[in-house]
Amino acid sequence: MLAYGLLLHLATVVGFLLGTLLIAHLIRQRRPPTDSITWLLAIVLIPYIGLPLFLVLGGRKLRTMARRKRSIELAPARSGSDAPGPLERLWLAQGIPPATDGNRLSLQSSGEESYAALMALIAAAGRTIHISMYLLQPDATGRAVLALLAARAATGVKVRLLLDGVGSRRIRRRTLASLVRAGGAVAFFMPIWRRPFRRRANLRNHRKYAIADDRLVLAGGANVGDEYLGPQARADRWHDLTFTLEGPAVASYAEVFRADWGFASREWIRPGPAPQPDPSAKAAARVQVVPSGPDVPGDPLPDALLTLAVSARWRMWIVTPYFVPDDALCRALSLAAHRGVDVRVLVPQRSDHWVADLAGRSYLREIRNAGGTILQFPAMLHAKAVLIDDQVAILGSANVDMRSLLLNYEAGLFVYSAAEIETVERWMERLAQQARPGLRRPGTLGELGEGLARLVAPQL
């Protein structure tokens, strides 16, 4: 009995000291106030749950992790403009090269188009195929992609496949065995089961792209799986968006992959020759690759959205599967709506994450009450895009939620050329025509649930 009492006393003392250290560490971090308060309450009020959760999920821009994973160093590129705009000046201050001209950009707005583009990219590669995915499902689509990758590896093409350790946790090594036997290489980004208390669970590689020969990229919001893409149309397939890109901007995606692959596999890839501008008249897209995450100084994507919300003159349209912004961005969007900007947020009526839906409704209601328009898509919408005036469109992997904007490794493409912006606009308008405007009014229990979810959602 005495030994039990001593152990209990020792555990209490250790827990108190550990909690004190974690609270001190939490206070020193740059976090949104609601995020910090939620963790403080969890650690103080329910320490037996809050302490281990913070050890697993509490990390953000971790110094130890930053030292192990080298920062992305995008190569300087020649700007197509002698007078960069406010966004480009912001990026230059954060070490991101200016936008480049001479790119070719095209959108794929259906799962069949995205599948065809991905398989064509793999088939056309002559030297290297580099793929980074958050999630690769072991279903018919995933197996078809792996089979083609194995076939290309068998011909001597160097295939490297990078999967997130959490997103692709369902895939088994035997599913990847044929690719490895053919000469391909597979690595997992921060697998959490080896060291679950190193805060790896909170830092996920959400970047999604495939690169052929460092000259052609397919990127966007889609992972590899039946629900995202496939050779035949399916009634239950999610609505997503990908794009293919050729030109000088591809070098930035190649650098992002080299940094991520080297961290996950310890193999450091030597950079190849930089792609040159396409002289053809159709290759006129002016774009800029902007990575975001713990391996990038500052917070480029949330900084951009906040800057654009404040400076938008007449339009800011957002398409996202999960809308859980921080208070600053929500306030900026509400103020934009108050001053007459056409603020539209298009989300699925019901996504695959009910907590995010519940948390997001209070933010959506704030924007609607300020004069913004909320549109609910009748099916699962997984696409991510933002359109501001007729000046810039943002495509890529990031959702408009705090996890994507402040925790995950993400990659965005900022589009500045008029023809491509108009293409994004037409795609958004087609989605809006299928959506239902407005939000249902919640009851008392509904408001309580939304408030609780709003507190918890940033940690999930």
N, C-alpha and C positions, 0 to 999 in steps of 0.2 A: 504493500500500500504506500509505504514511504517512497519507494523507487518510482511508483506511478506519479506521486505528487511532485517529485523532483523533475521528472520528465515533462510534466505538464507546465511546471514553472519555467523550465528551460525553454520549452517551445513558445511560451508566452513572451519571454524576454527576447528570443531570437526574432519572433514575429514582429514585436514592437520595433526593434532596431531595423529590421528589413523594411518595415512600413515607413519608418522615418526616413531612411535613405531613399526609398522610391518616391516619397512625397517631395523630398528636396530635389531629386532628379527631375520630377515632373514639373516643378515650379520653374526650374531653369530652362526648360524647353520652350520653343516658340510654338504654342498651340492656341487654337481658338478657345476663348474662355469657357464656352459650353463643354468642350471636350475635356479641358482640365478639371472643371467642376465635377463632371460625371465620374472621372477616374478617382478624384479625391473622395467623393462620397462612397464609391465602391470599396476603396482601400480602408477607409475609416469605419464604415458601418457594417460591411460584410467582408472582413479581412481574409477569411478562409477561402472566399471565392475571388475577391478583388485582387489580392496579391498574386496568386498564380496566373490569373487572366492578364494582369499588367505585364508580368514577366514574358508571357507568350505573345500578347497582342499590343503591348504598349509602346513599342519602338516606332520611331519615325525616321528622322535623319540621323542615323546612328553613326557616331564617330568611328567606332571600331569597324563597322561594316564598310564605311566609306573608305577607310584605309585599305581594306582588303579588296574592294572593288574599285578599280581606277575610274576616275571621272571620265565622262564622255568628252572627247576633245574633237569637236567638229573642225574639219579643215577650212581655212579661210577660203571664201569664194568671191568671185567678182560680182558685185551688185550690178543689176541692170539699170539702176537709177543713181544719179549723182546727188539726189536730195531724198534720202530715205524718210518714210513717214514715221509717225510717233511710235507705232509698234516696232518697226525695225530699229529705231533708236533704243527702245527698251531692250530688245534682244542683243544689240551690239554691246550695251552696258553689261549684260550678263554673259558675254562671251559666245553668243550664238551668231554664226555668220549671217550676212544679209541674204535677202531673197535672190534667186537667180532666174534669168530668162532662158529661153531655148529648151523648155521641157515640154513633153507631151503627156497630157493627163486625160484619162477617160474614166467614167463611173460605171460600176456594175450594180444595178439596183435590185437584182433578183438573185436567189440562191443558185439558179441554173447558170446565169451569166458569170457569177463569181466562181463557180466550180469549173466552168469551161476555161476561164482565164487562168485559174491556178494550174490546171492540168496542162494547158498550153505553155505556161511559163516553165514548168518542170520539164516538159518534153523538149523545149527549145534550148535549154541550157547546154553549153558546150564545155564549161570548165568547172563551175561551182554552183551549187544550190544551197542557199542558207535560208532556213525557215525558223521563225520564232513564233510560238503560239502559246497562249495561256492554257488552252484546252484542246486536246485532240481525243475525240471519242473513239473507242474501239468498236465502232459500228460499221455499216457498209461503206459509208463515205470515207471514214478514217482508214479502213483497210485498203480501199482503192487508191487513196493517196499514198499510203505506205508501200503498196505494191509497185506503183510507178516510180517512187523514189528508189526502191531496191533495184528495179530494172535499170535505172539511170546510173546508180552506183556501180552496178556490175559492168557497165561500159567504160568505167574510168572517171566518170564525173564525181567530184568530191562533194558528197552530200553531208551537211551538218544540220541536225534537227534539235532545236532547243525548246524544251517544254517546261512550263511552270510546275514546281513541285507540288503545289496544292491543286491548281486547276486541272492538271492531268494525273491526279493521284489514282484514278480508276484504271489507267492503262497498265497492263502487265508487261514485264520484260519479254515474255515469250511472244507477245504481239509485235514487238520491235525487233525480234531476233533475226528475221529474214533480211531486214535492212542492214543490221550490223554484220551479218555473214557476207553480204554483198559488198561490204567495204564502207558503208555509211557510218556516221558517228552520231550518237545521241547523248544529250546531257540534260539534266534536270536542274532548274534554277531554284536554289534554296530548298531542298527537300527537308521538311520539318521533322520527320520521324527520327532522324539520326540524333538531332540535338533540339528537342522540342522547347527548351527554355532559353534559346538564344534569340528570341523575338523574331525569328524568321517567318512565323505565321502571318505577321502583319505587313510584310514587305513583299508584295507579289509582282511578278513580271507580267503585266497586262498588255504588253506590246504584241501586236499581231501583224506579221508581214512575212513575205517570201521574196527572196532576191535571187535572180539568175545572173551569173557572171558579173556581178556588181554593176549591171547596166539596166536592169528591168526590175521593178518592184510591184508587187501586189500587196496592198495594205488596207486597213479600215477597221471595221468593227467585228467581222466574222471570224470565229474559230473554225476548226475542222470537225464537222459532225453533221449528221443528218438534219438536225434542226436548223443549221446555218446554211448549208449549201449541198448540192447534189446534182446528178445528171438529169433527173426528172422532177417536175413540179410536184409539190405535196401541199395538201390543204392545211396541214398543221405546221408548215415551215415558218420560222420566224422571219420577219421583215428586217433586212439588214442592208448595209451599204459597204461596198469595197471600191477601190480605185486602183488602176494601173498607172505607173509613172515611169517615164524614161527621160534621161537628160542629166544635167549636172547635179540636181538635187538628190539623185540616187546615192551619191557619195556619202551623204549624211546618214542615210539608212544603213549603209555598209559599215560605217564607223560605229553606229549604235550596236549593230550585231557583233562586231569584233569585241567591243567592251563587254557585252553581256556574255558572249560565248567564252571569252578568256576567264571571266570570273567563275562561270559554272563548270568549265571543263579543265581549266589550267592550260589550255592550248591557245597560244597567242598567234593570231592570223596576221600575216603581213599584208598591208594594204596593196590593192592592185591599182592599175592606172585609173585615174579619175575620168568618169564619163564626160564627154564634151557636148556643148549645145548642138542640137539638131538644126541644120540650116534650113530645113523645109519650112514652108509658110505655115503649115498646120501646127508646128511645134512652137507655140507662142505662149505657153503657160508660164506665168511668173509665180513661183511657189517658194516656200521656206519650211524646212523641217525643224520642228521644235520639240525635242525630247523633254520629259519632265519626270522627276522622281528623286530618290535619295542620292543618285549619282550625278545630279545637276545642281549647280549653285542656285539658291533661291527657289521660287515656285513659279516657273514660267507660265504654265497654263492657267492657274487661278489668277495670277497677275494680269494676264491678257484679258480674261473674261471680265474682270473688274474694271480694267481700263476701258474696254469697249463698251461696257454697260454705261459708264459715266459719259463717254464721248459720243455715243450713238446719236445720230441726228433725227432719223425718221423710222428706223426699223432695227429690231433685234429678234430674230427667230431662232428658236432652240428646238432640236430634236434629240431626245435622250431616253433610254429605257428607264433610268432611275434619276429622279430629280431631288437631290438632298443637298442643296448648297449650304455654305456657311451664312451666318447672319449678314455679313458685309455684302456678299454678292446678292442675296435676296433683297436687301435694302436698296442696293444700286439699281436692280431691275425694277423695283417698285417705284423709285424716284423717276426712272426713265419713263415708265408708263404714266406717271403723274404729269410729266412735262410734254406728253403727247406722242412719245415714241411708240410705234406699233410693236409691243412686246408680245410674242407668242411663244408658248411652251407646249410642245407636242409630246405626249407620253402615252404609253400603252394604258388602256383602261385597267388592265390587270397584268402585272409583270410576273416573272418567276420568283421574285423575292417580296413576299407580302410585308415584311417589316419595312423595307425601303418604300413600298407603296404607302404604308400607313404614315411613316415619318414625312414623306414628301407632300402629303395633302395639305398640311398646315402651311408650308411654304407656298404651294400653288395657290392656296386661298388668299394669302397675303398679296400676291401679285395680281390675282383676279380683282380683289377689292380695290387695288390701286388703279385699275383700268386696263390691266393686261388681259390677254385672251388665253384660256386654257383649252387645249384640244386633246381629247382622249381617243386613241386609236383602238379599233375593236379587236385587234389581234396582238400577239406579242411583237413588239417593236424593239429591235436590238440595235438599230442604227444610231450613230452619233454624229451630229453636225450642228454648226452654229453659223448664222448668216447675219452680218452687220451692214446696214445700209446697202450700197452697191460697191463697197470698198474691200471687203474681205470675207471669205468663207473658211471655216475651220472644219477639217475632217480628221479622222484618225480613230484611236482606240479608247479615248477617255470619255467616260460618262460625266454628266454634270452632278456629281456627288462628291462628298468629302473624301471618300476612300480613293477614288480615281485622281482627284485634284491634289490631295495632300499626302497620300501614302504610296500608291502604286507607282511602278515604273511604267510610263506611258510614252506615246509618241504621237504628236499632232502634225498635220500638214496645213499650213496657212496659205490660202490661195488668194492672189491679188489681181489676176487678169480677168477682164470683163466677160469674155466668152465662157470661161469655166464657172465664174460666179453665177452667171445666168443659167447654166445647166443645173447647178445646185438649187437655185431658186425654183426652177420648174419641177424638180424632183420633190421639193418640200411642198409645193402647191398641190401636187398629185396626192401626197399623203394627207394633207389637210382636208381635201375634198372627201376623203373616206372617214374622217374623224368626227366625233361628236363634241360640240363645244360645251363648256361648263363643268361644274362639280356638284355632286350631291351634298346637301347640307347634313352634317353629322349630328347625331343626338349627343346627349351628355356623356354616355359611355364612349361614343366614338371620339369625342374631343379629348377625353381622358386617355384613350388608347393612342391617339395621335401625339399627344404631349409626351407620353412615356416613350413611344417609338422615336420621337425626335431627339430625346436625350441619349438613347442607346444606339441609334443607327450609325453614328460616326465610328463606333468601335467594331462594327460587324463587317 
